[in-house]
Amino acid sequence: MKILNKKIAAHKSSAEWIRRQAADPYVERAHRDGYRARAAYKLIEMDERFHFLKNNQVVVDLGAAPGSWSQYIARTYSRSKIFAMDLLEITPINNVEFYQGDFTTDDALRWLTEKLNLENAESGTVDVVLSDMAPNTVGHKKTDHLRQMVLLEYAFDFALRALKPGGTFVAKSFTGGTTNDLLKQIKEKFATVHHIKPPASRKDSVEMFIVAMGFKG
């Protein structure tokens, strides 16, 4: 692939990213299968291993852009209802209601609460909460990890309020010491908890995923 913008071409990290994308079989596979991003296969691989997605579910997809996770669910489990959210806009997907905004704000939580009818429910109304949220990294490992942990804690707090008994919480985390403390809290609330790195996650990436199933309510 030829980079036409000379400033970008001269930037070492940009050139490395282009080379990595060109050599990545998941990028080619996503293009062939019609997914918006290679990230779709992270969810696909986790779902194939743990079977937490089904038809007729209510699913919340946090950090959804560009929409490949919602796209997979809408395509594979067409009778499920999907509510997606991200700071960035996404191209509309059939059967996905999308909110562009910051999940950590009151406005965003109000939108979710209303859409999910949480205020009027005796217990949660959501079957699966997914979070692929990640901060804008600054290259400082400790700072990036702490920022990720804040987003993970927000997602976990929401899952505690939104999930039905028996529900599933899947969320991105970064490797680091603080994760163990949060994992302990998650294990208290779910029957089974796995901390994994799906094959589609690049080997040089620090990301991991928590798959917590069987919410105790």
PABA-749132 format. One record per atom (N, C-alpha, C): atom name; x, z negated, y negated; residue number from 1. Coordinates in Angstrom, 3 decimals. Layout:
REM residues N
   atom          x          z          y    nr
     CA          X          Z          Y   NUM
...
END
This chain:
REM residues 217
   atom          x          z          y    nr
      N      0.842      0.000      1.193     1
     CA      0.000      0.000      0.000     1
      C      0.877      0.000     -1.242     1
      N      0.653      0.921     -2.124     2
     CA      1.435      1.020     -3.349     2
      C      0.774      0.229     -4.463     2
      N      1.561     -0.613     -5.136     3
     CA      1.046     -1.413     -6.248     3
      C      1.259     -0.638     -7.539     3
      N      0.174     -0.288     -8.201     4
     CA      0.263      0.538     -9.393     4
      C      0.661     -0.264    -10.621     4
      N      0.249     -1.525    -10.674     5
     CA      0.591     -2.361    -11.816     5
      C      2.041     -2.834    -11.658     5
      N      2.923     -2.369    -12.536     6
     CA      4.355     -2.662    -12.386     6
      C      4.667     -4.139    -12.539     6
      N      3.898     -4.848    -13.386     7
     CA      4.145     -6.284    -13.569     7
      C      3.827     -7.038    -12.289     7
      N      2.729     -6.648    -11.656     8
     CA      2.367     -7.294    -10.402     8
      C      3.363     -6.933     -9.319     8
      N      3.750     -5.667     -9.288     9
     CA      4.689     -5.207     -8.264     9
      C      6.024     -5.929     -8.360     9
      N      6.380     -6.303     -9.590    10
     CA      7.665     -6.967     -9.793    10
      C      7.615     -8.442     -9.423    10
      N      6.442     -8.964     -9.301    11
     CA      6.285    -10.385     -9.007    11
      C      6.465    -10.600     -7.504    11
      N      7.454    -11.399     -7.148    12
     CA      7.820    -11.566     -5.743    12
      C      6.663    -12.063     -4.894    12
      N      5.927    -13.093     -5.373    13
     CA      4.855    -13.662     -4.570    13
      C      3.730    -12.667     -4.366    13
      N      3.445    -11.827     -5.375    14
     CA      2.402    -10.818     -5.247    14
      C      2.794     -9.787     -4.195    14
      N      4.048     -9.354     -4.222    15
     CA      4.515     -8.382     -3.247    15
      C      4.470     -8.958     -1.836    15
      N      4.842    -10.230     -1.695    16
     CA      4.801    -10.885     -0.389    16
      C      3.364    -10.981      0.116    16
      N      2.427    -11.282     -0.815    17
     CA      1.018    -11.388     -0.430    17
      C      0.507    -10.040      0.059    17
      N      0.868     -8.954     -0.622    18
     CA      0.447     -7.620     -0.216    18
      C      0.985     -7.285      1.172    18
      N      2.255     -7.587      1.413    19
     CA      2.851     -7.309      2.714    19
      C      2.173     -8.126      3.812    19
      N      1.886     -9.375      3.510    20
     CA      1.245    -10.236      4.504    20
      C     -0.156     -9.742      4.836    20
      N     -0.907     -9.331      3.797    21
     CA     -2.248     -8.810      4.025    21
      C     -2.205     -7.549      4.881    21
      N     -1.248     -6.668      4.561    22
     CA     -1.163     -5.402      5.280    22
      C     -0.831     -5.608      6.756    22
      N     -0.100     -6.689      7.064    23
     CA      0.330     -6.944      8.442    23
      C     -0.619     -7.884      9.185    23
      N     -1.650     -8.358      8.528    24
     CA     -2.535     -9.375      9.102    24
      C     -3.644     -8.710      9.924    24
      N     -3.688     -8.945     11.232    25
     CA     -4.738     -8.311     12.054    25
      C     -6.139     -8.778     11.696    25
      N     -6.268     -9.998     11.157    26
     CA     -7.587    -10.483     10.768    26
      C     -8.132     -9.739      9.550    26
      N     -7.248     -9.314      8.665    27
     CA     -7.676     -8.521      7.511    27
      C     -8.244     -7.189      7.977    27
      N     -7.528     -6.549      8.884    28
     CA     -7.998     -5.274      9.437    28
      C     -9.303     -5.463     10.201    28
      N     -9.393     -6.545     10.948    29
     CA    -10.594     -6.820     11.733    29
      C    -11.796     -7.080     10.825    29
      N    -11.586     -7.817      9.737    30
     CA    -12.667     -8.081      8.800    30
      C    -13.175     -6.786      8.172    30
      N    -12.256     -5.914      7.830    31
     CA    -12.638     -4.613      7.271    31
      C    -13.436     -3.814      8.287    31
      N    -12.999     -3.822      9.520    32
     CA    -13.675     -3.065     10.579    32
      C    -15.066     -3.633     10.876    32
      N    -15.172     -4.966     10.873    33
     CA    -16.443     -5.617     11.218    33
      C    -17.384     -5.762     10.024    33
      N    -16.901     -5.426      8.841    34
     CA    -17.760     -5.482      7.667    34
      C    -17.877     -6.852      7.031    34
      N    -16.904     -7.736      7.278    35
     CA    -16.915     -9.045      6.631    35
      C    -16.144     -8.994      5.315    35
      N    -16.545     -9.818      4.384    36
     CA    -15.966     -9.796      3.046    36
      C    -14.550    -10.359      3.000    36
      N    -14.202    -11.199      3.951    37
     CA    -12.877    -11.820      3.965    37
      C    -12.511    -12.214      5.386    37
      N    -11.212    -12.326      5.633    38
     CA    -10.714    -12.743      6.947    38
      C    -11.161    -14.156      7.290    38
      N    -11.537    -14.934      6.267    39
     CA    -11.965    -16.323      6.491    39
      C    -13.177    -16.406      7.412    39
      N    -13.929    -15.329      7.537    40
     CA    -15.089    -15.340      8.438    40
      C    -14.689    -15.778      9.832    40
      N    -13.492    -15.380     10.273    41
     CA    -13.092    -15.648     11.652    41
      C    -12.719    -17.108     11.886    41
      N    -12.413    -17.835     10.821    42
     CA    -12.198    -19.273     10.980    42
      C    -13.498    -19.933     11.439    42
      N    -14.596    -19.579     10.758    43
     CA    -15.891    -20.136     11.145    43
      C    -16.327    -19.606     12.503    43
      N    -16.141    -18.322     12.739    44
     CA    -16.522    -17.729     14.025    44
      C    -15.810    -18.429     15.173    44
      N    -14.514    -18.651     15.019    45
     CA    -13.742    -19.295     16.091    45
      C    -14.179    -20.737     16.310    45
      N    -14.474    -21.452     15.228    46
     CA    -14.951    -22.835     15.380    46
      C    -16.330    -22.865     16.018    46
      N    -17.194    -21.937     15.626    47
     CA    -18.545    -21.882     16.196    47
      C    -18.497    -21.502     17.674    47
      N    -17.641    -20.564     18.014    48
     CA    -17.531    -20.169     19.425    48
      C    -16.996    -21.305     20.295    48
      N    -16.189    -22.156     19.702    49
     CA    -15.623    -23.277     20.467    49
      C    -16.593    -24.448     20.582    49
      N    -17.316    -24.753     19.484    50
     CA    -18.134    -25.967     19.467    50
      C    -19.644    -25.714     19.437    50
      N    -20.067    -24.490     19.167    51
     CA    -21.485    -24.098     19.251    51
      C    -22.395    -24.981     18.382    51
      N    -22.024    -25.129     17.118    52
     CA    -22.829    -25.972     16.228    52
      C    -23.840    -25.169     15.398    52
      N    -23.731    -23.846     15.412    53
     CA    -24.681    -23.013     14.682    53
      C    -25.705    -22.424     15.641    53
      N    -26.963    -22.421     15.190    54
     CA    -28.064    -21.880     15.996    54
      C    -29.094    -21.268     15.053    54
      N    -30.059    -20.591     15.621    55
     CA    -31.156    -20.080     14.810    55
      C    -32.075    -21.209     14.363    55
      N    -32.824    -20.947     13.296    56
     CA    -33.821    -21.883     12.753    56
      C    -33.196    -23.155     12.185    56
      N    -31.951    -23.073     11.751    57
     CA    -31.301    -24.211     11.118    57
      C    -31.355    -24.074      9.597    57
      N    -31.132    -25.202      8.933    58
     CA    -30.882    -25.214      7.487    58
      C    -29.393    -25.487      7.317    58
      N    -28.703    -24.566      6.648    59
     CA    -27.245    -24.638      6.522    59
      C    -26.851    -24.614      5.054    59
      N    -25.932    -25.487      4.671    60
     CA    -25.374    -25.498      3.314    60
      C    -23.916    -25.055      3.410    60
      N    -23.556    -24.063      2.584    61
     CA    -22.213    -23.490      2.586    61
      C    -21.577    -23.744      1.223    61
      N    -20.663    -24.717      1.167    62
     CA    -20.004    -25.089     -0.085    62
      C    -18.648    -24.391     -0.185    62
      N    -18.327    -23.912     -1.386    63
     CA    -17.110    -23.134     -1.546    63
      C    -17.252    -21.786     -0.864    63
      N    -18.403    -21.149     -1.099    64
     CA    -18.818    -20.000     -0.298    64
      C    -18.122    -18.686     -0.632    64
      N    -17.685    -18.498     -1.884    65
     CA    -17.153    -17.193     -2.304    65
      C    -15.941    -16.781     -1.471    65
      N    -15.851    -15.515     -1.112    66
     CA    -16.724    -14.388     -1.470    66
      C    -17.967    -14.232     -0.610    66
      N    -18.193    -15.162      0.316    67
     CA    -19.441    -15.169      1.062    67
      C    -19.335    -14.826      2.533    67
      N    -18.142    -14.807      3.091    68
     CA    -18.002    -14.360      4.478    68
      C    -18.602    -15.347      5.477    68
      N    -18.564    -16.654      5.178    69
     CA    -19.182    -17.620      6.096    69
      C    -20.700    -17.458      6.095    69
      N    -21.288    -17.397      4.902    70
     CA    -22.738    -17.182      4.809    70
      C    -23.122    -15.848      5.438    70
      N    -22.287    -14.850      5.242    71
     CA    -22.524    -13.523      5.792    71
      C    -22.588    -13.581      7.323    71
      N    -21.658    -14.292      7.927    72
     CA    -21.653    -14.435      9.389    72
      C    -22.909    -15.141      9.877    72
      N    -23.284    -16.225      9.210    73
     CA    -24.464    -16.977      9.651    73
      C    -25.724    -16.134      9.498    73
      N    -25.868    -15.474      8.344    74
     CA    -27.056    -14.651      8.101    74
      C    -27.143    -13.498      9.096    74
      N    -26.005    -12.976      9.500    75
     CA    -25.977    -11.853     10.435    75
      C    -26.236    -12.310     11.864    75
      N    -25.666    -13.442     12.249    76
     CA    -25.713    -13.887     13.640    76
      C    -26.919    -14.769     13.942    76
      N    -27.335    -15.553     12.953    77
     CA    -28.463    -16.477     13.132    77
      C    -29.489    -16.185     12.036    77
      N    -30.152    -15.072     12.183    78
     CA    -30.975    -14.517     11.104    78
      C    -32.206    -15.354     10.775    78
      N    -32.573    -16.271     11.644    79
     CA    -33.753    -17.101     11.375    79
      C    -33.376    -18.438     10.706    79
      N    -32.109    -18.612     10.397    80
     CA    -31.683    -19.820      9.691    80
      C    -31.810    -19.627      8.184    80
      N    -31.917    -20.745      7.462    81
     CA    -31.980    -20.721      5.996    81
      C    -30.637    -21.206      5.462    81
      N    -30.063    -20.436      4.551    82
     CA    -28.716    -20.725      4.072    82
      C    -28.729    -20.929      2.568    82
      N    -28.105    -22.006      2.130    83
     CA    -27.955    -22.309      0.715    83
      C    -26.462    -22.388      0.421    83
      N    -25.989    -21.515     -0.453    84
     CA    -24.559    -21.395     -0.707    84
      C    -24.238    -21.733     -2.154    84
      N    -22.993    -22.177     -2.374    85
     CA    -22.591    -22.589     -3.720    85
      C    -21.108    -22.343     -3.914    85
      N    -20.748    -21.903     -5.124    86
     CA    -19.347    -21.733     -5.472    86
      C    -19.222    -21.605     -6.985    86
      N    -18.027    -21.898     -7.485    87
     CA    -17.737    -21.667     -8.903    87
      C    -17.761    -20.181     -9.234    87
      N    -17.368    -19.358     -8.258    88
     CA    -17.319    -17.917     -8.455    88
      C    -18.618    -17.269     -7.994    88
      N    -18.956    -16.182     -8.622    89
     CA    -20.147    -15.430     -8.237    89
      C    -19.894    -14.687     -6.936    89
      N    -20.949    -14.503     -6.134    90
     CA    -20.831    -13.677     -4.936    90
      C    -21.889    -12.584     -4.978    90
      N    -21.570    -11.476     -4.355    91
     CA    -22.550    -10.403     -4.205    91
      C    -23.676    -10.914     -3.317    91
      N    -24.947    -10.692     -3.698    92
     CA    -26.071    -11.244     -2.925    92
      C    -26.027    -10.884     -1.450    92
      N    -26.484    -11.830     -0.637    93
     CA    -26.587    -11.657      0.813    93
      C    -28.029    -11.959      1.206    93
      N    -28.620    -11.108      2.021    94
     CA    -29.986    -11.339      2.480    94
      C    -30.098    -12.691      3.183    94
      N    -31.163    -13.419      2.848    95
     CA    -31.463    -14.718      3.458    95
      C    -30.504    -15.823      3.032    95
      N    -29.773    -15.618      1.924    96
     CA    -28.887    -16.645      1.382    96
      C    -29.269    -16.913     -0.063    96
      N    -29.606    -18.164     -0.366    97
     CA    -29.858    -18.557     -1.754    97
      C    -28.559    -19.115     -2.325    97
      N    -28.147    -18.584     -3.455    98
     CA    -26.835    -18.912     -3.989    98
      C    -26.934    -19.537     -5.371    98
      N    -26.095    -20.543     -5.598    99
     CA    -25.976    -21.196     -6.907    99
      C    -24.530    -21.093     -7.359    99
      N    -24.315    -20.533     -8.542   100
     CA    -22.963    -20.462     -9.087   100
      C    -22.731    -21.664     -9.989   100
      N    -21.828    -22.518     -9.581   101
     CA    -21.552    -23.711    -10.360   101
      C    -20.624    -24.655     -9.630   101
      N    -20.326    -25.760    -10.273   102
     CA    -19.406    -26.768     -9.770   102
      C    -20.171    -27.773     -8.917   102
      N    -19.856    -27.820     -7.627   103
     CA    -20.553    -28.705     -6.699   103
      C    -20.480    -30.166     -7.122   103
      N    -19.449    -30.557     -7.828   104
     CA    -19.267    -31.960     -8.193   104
      C    -20.092    -32.372     -9.412   104
      N    -20.867    -31.460    -10.002   105
     CA    -21.664    -31.786    -11.188   105
      C    -23.080    -32.182    -10.811   105
      N    -23.732    -32.889    -11.720   106
     CA    -25.117    -33.303    -11.494   106
      C    -26.048    -32.106    -11.375   106
      N    -25.822    -31.071    -12.176   107
     CA    -26.695    -29.893    -12.138   107
      C    -26.675    -29.229    -10.763   107
      N    -25.487    -29.100    -10.194   108
     CA    -25.371    -28.469     -8.885   108
      C    -26.037    -29.316     -7.803   108
      N    -25.822    -30.617     -7.836   109
     CA    -26.436    -31.498     -6.849   109
      C    -27.951    -31.535     -7.009   109
      N    -28.407    -31.432     -8.245   110
     CA    -29.857    -31.390     -8.488   110
      C    -30.463    -30.137     -7.866   110
      N    -29.764    -29.001     -8.014   111
     CA    -30.249    -27.756     -7.413   111
      C    -30.365    -27.898     -5.902   111
      N    -29.330    -28.442     -5.265   112
     CA    -29.361    -28.627     -3.823   112
      C    -30.456    -29.604     -3.403   112
      N    -30.581    -30.687     -4.141   113
     CA    -31.590    -31.697     -3.812   113
      C    -32.991    -31.098     -3.843   113
      N    -33.259    -30.285     -4.852   114
     CA    -34.571    -29.654     -4.965   114
      C    -34.791    -28.609     -3.879   114
      N    -33.803    -27.758     -3.648   115
     CA    -33.943    -26.716     -2.642   115
      C    -34.116    -27.290     -1.245   115
      N    -33.448    -28.400     -0.984   116
     CA    -33.473    -29.004      0.350   116
      C    -34.560    -30.055      0.493   116
      N    -35.285    -30.307     -0.591   117
     CA    -36.373    -31.298     -0.593   117
      C    -35.880    -32.669     -0.122   117
      N    -34.721    -33.054     -0.602   118
     CA    -34.116    -34.307     -0.147   118
      C    -34.809    -35.540     -0.719   118
      N    -35.314    -35.434     -1.938   119
     CA    -35.930    -36.601     -2.565   119
      C    -37.183    -37.048     -1.843   119
      N    -37.910    -36.099     -1.257   120
     CA    -39.181    -36.428     -0.611   120
      C    -39.061    -36.647      0.890   120
      N    -37.854    -36.559      1.408   121
     CA    -37.660    -36.683      2.851   121
      C    -37.232    -38.096      3.225   121
      N    -37.753    -38.578      4.360   122
     CA    -37.375    -39.903      4.837   122
      C    -35.937    -39.914      5.360   122
      N    -35.505    -38.791      5.880   123
     CA    -34.114    -38.646      6.325   123
      C    -33.613    -37.296      5.841   123
      N    -32.435    -36.884      6.282   124
     CA    -31.884    -35.618      5.829   124
      C    -32.696    -34.419      6.282   124
      N    -32.460    -33.283      5.637   125
     CA    -33.197    -32.066      5.960   125
      C    -32.272    -30.919      6.371   125
      N    -30.980    -31.195      6.479   126
     CA    -29.988    -30.147      6.727   126
      C    -29.392    -30.307      8.130   126
      N    -29.226    -29.181      8.826   127
     CA    -28.642    -29.206     10.159   127
      C    -27.120    -29.125     10.125   127
      N    -26.587    -28.313      9.208   128
     CA    -25.142    -28.108      9.148   128
      C    -24.686    -28.058      7.692   128
      N    -23.682    -28.851      7.359   129
     CA    -23.021    -28.768      6.053   129
      C    -21.621    -28.218      6.290   129
      N    -21.341    -27.082      5.650   130
     CA    -20.027    -26.451      5.734   130
      C    -19.335    -26.559      4.391   130
      N    -18.059    -26.848      4.398   131
     CA    -17.294    -26.869      3.152   131
      C    -15.945    -26.189      3.352   131
      N    -15.801    -25.040      2.703   132
     CA    -14.507    -24.354      2.663   132
      C    -13.906    -24.493      1.265   132
      N    -14.360    -25.521      0.547   133
     CA    -13.868    -25.743     -0.813   133
      C    -12.382    -26.079     -0.794   133
      N    -11.676    -25.566     -1.793   134
     CA    -10.251    -25.865     -1.953   134
      C     -9.919    -25.829     -3.436   134
      N     -9.013    -26.682     -3.890   135
     CA     -8.650    -26.691     -5.306   135
      C     -7.707    -25.542     -5.635   135
      N     -7.575    -25.255     -6.903   136
     CA     -6.516    -24.346     -7.341   136
      C     -5.198    -25.087     -7.182   136
      N     -4.364    -24.619     -6.264   137
     CA     -3.121    -25.334     -5.976   137
      C     -2.091    -25.135     -7.088   137
      N     -1.251    -26.153     -7.256   138
     CA     -0.224    -26.110     -8.299   138
      C      1.174    -26.015     -7.694   138
      N      1.245    -26.053     -6.344   139
     CA      2.545    -25.943     -5.691   139
      C      3.233    -27.267     -5.444   139
      N      2.605    -28.354     -5.907   140
     CA      3.142    -29.691     -5.642   140
      C      2.332    -30.281     -4.495   140
      N      2.983    -30.477     -3.357   141
     CA      2.278    -30.812     -2.120   141
      C      1.380    -32.035     -2.254   141
      N      1.891    -33.108     -2.842   142
     CA      1.104    -34.338     -2.955   142
      C     -0.091    -34.147     -3.865   142
      N      0.126    -33.478     -5.001   143
     CA     -0.977    -33.245     -5.948   143
      C     -2.046    -32.363     -5.314   143
      N     -1.622    -31.283     -4.657   144
     CA     -2.573    -30.384     -4.018   144
      C     -3.373    -31.117     -2.943   144
      N     -2.684    -31.970     -2.188   145
     CA     -3.363    -32.726     -1.133   145
      C     -4.408    -33.674     -1.723   145
      N     -4.057    -34.376     -2.771   146
     CA     -4.995    -35.315     -3.386   146
      C     -6.212    -34.593     -3.952   146
      N     -5.996    -33.434     -4.551   147
     CA     -7.120    -32.650     -5.079   147
      C     -8.044    -32.202     -3.954   147
      N     -7.450    -31.810     -2.847   148
     CA     -8.265    -31.394     -1.710   148
      C     -9.059    -32.568     -1.144   148
      N     -8.444    -33.740     -1.103   149
     CA     -9.120    -34.915     -0.575   149
      C    -10.322    -35.292     -1.429   149
      N    -10.220    -35.106     -2.747   150
     CA    -11.358    -35.385     -3.627   150
      C    -12.538    -34.489     -3.263   150
      N    -12.274    -33.189     -3.075   151
     CA    -13.341    -32.263     -2.702   151
      C    -13.911    -32.603     -1.329   151
      N    -13.051    -32.975     -0.403   152
     CA    -13.507    -33.344      0.933   152
      C    -14.397    -34.579      0.881   152
      N    -14.035    -35.544      0.062   153
     CA    -14.837    -36.763     -0.063   153
      C    -16.200    -36.465     -0.686   153
      N    -16.225    -35.567     -1.683   154
     CA    -17.500    -35.152     -2.265   154
      C    -18.384    -34.500     -1.200   154
      N    -17.795    -33.613     -0.407   155
     CA    -18.558    -32.918      0.630   155
      C    -19.063    -33.892      1.687   155
      N    -18.230    -34.840      2.069   156
     CA    -18.622    -35.834      3.067   156
      C    -19.753    -36.711      2.543   156
      N    -19.651    -37.133      1.298   157
     CA    -20.706    -37.942      0.696   157
      C    -22.033    -37.190      0.691   157
      N    -21.978    -35.901      0.350   158
     CA    -23.189    -35.097      0.368   158
      C    -23.746    -34.974      1.782   158
      N    -22.865    -34.759      2.756   159
     CA    -23.310    -34.630      4.139   159
      C    -24.032    -35.890      4.615   159
      N    -23.550    -37.049      4.208   160
     CA    -24.201    -38.302      4.602   160
      C    -25.634    -38.380      4.090   160
      N    -25.869    -37.821      2.915   161
     CA    -27.209    -37.856      2.330   161
      C    -28.102    -36.726      2.832   161
      N    -27.493    -35.593      3.195   162
     CA    -28.293    -34.387      3.452   162
      C    -28.559    -34.117      4.928   162
      N    -27.683    -34.560      5.821   163
     CA    -27.803    -34.175      7.224   163
      C    -28.939    -34.888      7.954   163
      N    -29.563    -34.156      8.856   164
     CA    -30.494    -34.750      9.807   164
      C    -29.693    -35.509     10.863   164
      N    -30.301    -36.473     11.522   165
     CA    -29.626    -37.080     12.677   165
      C    -29.273    -35.992     13.691   165
      N    -28.048    -36.053     14.194   166
     CA    -27.581    -35.033     15.121   166
      C    -26.904    -33.854     14.443   166
      N    -26.870    -33.844     13.109   167
     CA    -26.315    -32.726     12.360   167
      C    -24.801    -32.626     12.435   167
      N    -24.285    -31.534     11.854   168
     CA    -22.859    -31.207     11.935   168
      C    -22.254    -31.045     10.550   168
      N    -21.029    -31.550     10.395   169
     CA    -20.270    -31.428      9.158   169
      C    -18.947    -30.753      9.476   169
      N    -18.692    -29.607      8.836   170
     CA    -17.444    -28.865      9.023   170
      C    -16.800    -28.697      7.655   170
      N    -15.553    -29.148      7.519   171
     CA    -14.930    -29.117      6.196   171
      C    -13.435    -28.881      6.272   171
      N    -12.943    -28.156      5.266   172
     CA    -11.508    -27.919      5.138   172
      C    -10.820    -29.188      4.656   172
      N     -9.662    -29.452      5.246   173
     CA     -8.809    -30.533      4.767   173
      C     -7.389    -30.000      4.707   173
      N     -6.499    -30.731      4.075   174
     CA     -5.080    -30.391      4.081   174
      C     -4.350    -31.442      4.905   174
      N     -3.265    -31.049      5.533   175
     CA     -2.483    -32.031      6.276   175
      C     -1.877    -33.040      5.308   175
      N     -1.891    -34.317      5.691   176
     CA     -1.369    -35.367      4.831   176
      C     -1.899    -36.717      5.259   176
      N     -1.234    -37.762      4.843   177
     CA     -1.550    -39.106      5.314   177
      C     -2.946    -39.594      5.007   177
      N     -3.463    -39.287      3.823   178
     CA     -4.763    -39.823      3.437   178
      C     -5.867    -39.361      4.358   178
      N     -5.695    -38.195      4.995   179
     CA     -6.726    -37.661      5.865   179
      C     -7.090    -38.643      6.967   179
      N     -6.131    -39.381      7.475   180
     CA     -6.400    -40.316      8.562   180
      C     -7.413    -41.372      8.156   180
      N     -7.358    -41.866      6.912   181
     CA     -8.314    -42.861      6.446   181
      C     -9.727    -42.287      6.406   181
      N     -9.844    -41.059      5.885   182
     CA    -11.162    -40.440      5.810   182
      C    -11.673    -40.069      7.192   182
      N    -10.774    -39.635      8.063   183
     CA    -11.179    -39.329      9.429   183
      C    -11.796    -40.543     10.112   183
      N    -11.249    -41.708      9.846   184
     CA    -11.789    -42.939     10.419   184
      C    -13.225    -43.164      9.956   184
      N    -13.491    -42.926      8.663   185
     CA    -14.845    -43.065      8.134   185
      C    -15.793    -42.053      8.755   185
      N    -15.303    -40.819      8.906   186
     CA    -16.144    -39.774      9.492   186
      C    -16.479    -40.105     10.942   186
      N    -15.499    -40.626     11.685   187
     CA    -15.725    -40.965     13.088   187
      C    -16.764    -42.064     13.254   187
      N    -16.910    -42.902     12.246   188
     CA    -17.923    -43.956     12.305   188
      C    -19.335    -43.389     12.168   188
      N    -19.440    -42.206     11.572   189
     CA    -20.752    -41.632     11.274   189
      C    -21.165    -40.504     12.217   189
      N    -20.221    -40.011     13.039   190
     CA    -20.513    -38.896     13.928   190
      C    -20.102    -39.227     15.357   190
      N    -20.817    -38.635     16.310   191
     CA    -20.550    -38.911     17.718   191
      C    -19.206    -38.348     18.158   191
      N    -18.876    -37.127     17.707   192
     CA    -17.600    -36.514     18.067   192
      C    -16.976    -35.896     16.824   192
      N    -15.667    -36.047     16.685   193
     CA    -14.939    -35.509     15.534   193
      C    -13.662    -34.832     16.033   193
      N    -13.468    -33.604     15.578   194
     CA    -12.267    -32.850     15.921   194
      C    -11.554    -32.454     14.631   194
      N    -10.226    -32.535     14.633   195
     CA     -9.409    -32.114     13.492   195
      C     -8.543    -30.975     14.005   195
      N     -8.887    -29.740     13.619   196
     CA     -8.291    -28.578     14.272   196
      C     -7.781    -27.546     13.267   196
      N     -6.984    -26.634     13.783   197
     CA     -6.530    -25.475     13.012   197
      C     -6.929    -24.239     13.811   197
      N     -7.992    -23.538     13.404   198
     CA     -8.415    -22.360     14.165   198
      C     -7.344    -21.271     14.134   198
      N     -7.302    -20.418     15.144   199
     CA     -6.283    -19.369     15.191   199
      C     -6.241    -18.475     13.957   199
      N     -7.396    -18.258     13.317   200
     CA     -7.441    -17.378     12.139   200
      C     -6.800    -18.007     10.907   200
      N     -6.569    -19.316     10.953   201
     CA     -5.880    -19.966      9.841   201
      C     -4.397    -19.655      9.928   201
      N     -3.841    -19.153      8.853   202
     CA     -2.442    -18.728      8.890   202
      C     -1.523    -19.893      9.254   202
      N     -0.500    -19.605     10.029   203
     CA      0.405    -20.639     10.519   203
      C      1.130    -21.357      9.389   203
      N      1.408    -20.638      8.298   204
     CA      2.133    -21.262      7.191   204
      C      1.220    -21.986      6.219   204
      N     -0.078    -22.010      6.516   205
     CA     -1.041    -22.703      5.655   205
      C     -1.145    -24.169      6.058   205
      N     -1.335    -25.044      5.076   206
     CA     -1.475    -26.476      5.363   206
      C     -2.920    -26.853      5.693   206
      N     -3.823    -25.878      5.659   207
     CA     -5.224    -26.208      5.883   207
      C     -5.498    -26.576      7.331   207
      N     -6.400    -27.514      7.493   208
     CA     -6.970    -27.893      8.774   208
      C     -8.479    -27.935      8.574   208
      N     -9.221    -28.100      9.659   209
     CA    -10.673    -28.220      9.540   209
      C    -11.161    -29.404     10.360   209
      N    -12.069    -30.141      9.761   210
     CA    -12.734    -31.236     10.449   210
      C    -14.063    -30.711     10.971   210
      N    -14.318    -30.885     12.261   211
     CA    -15.604    -30.526     12.862   211
      C    -16.211    -31.810     13.397   211
      N    -17.204    -32.317     12.692   212
     CA    -17.857    -33.578     13.066   212
      C    -19.276    -33.285     13.510   212
      N    -19.598    -33.673     14.738   213
     CA    -20.895    -33.329     15.322   213
      C    -21.635    -34.589     15.770   213
      N    -22.967    -34.485     15.770   214
     CA    -23.776    -35.616     16.201   214
      C    -23.876    -36.696     15.146   214
      N    -24.365    -36.336     13.965   215
     CA    -24.493    -37.312     12.878   215
      C    -25.418    -38.448     13.319   215
      N    -24.973    -39.677     13.080   216
     CA    -25.710    -40.843     13.557   216
      C    -26.821    -41.283     12.613   216
      N    -26.820    -40.731     11.395   217
     CA    -27.867    -41.066     10.451   217
      C    -27.666    -42.429      9.811   217
END
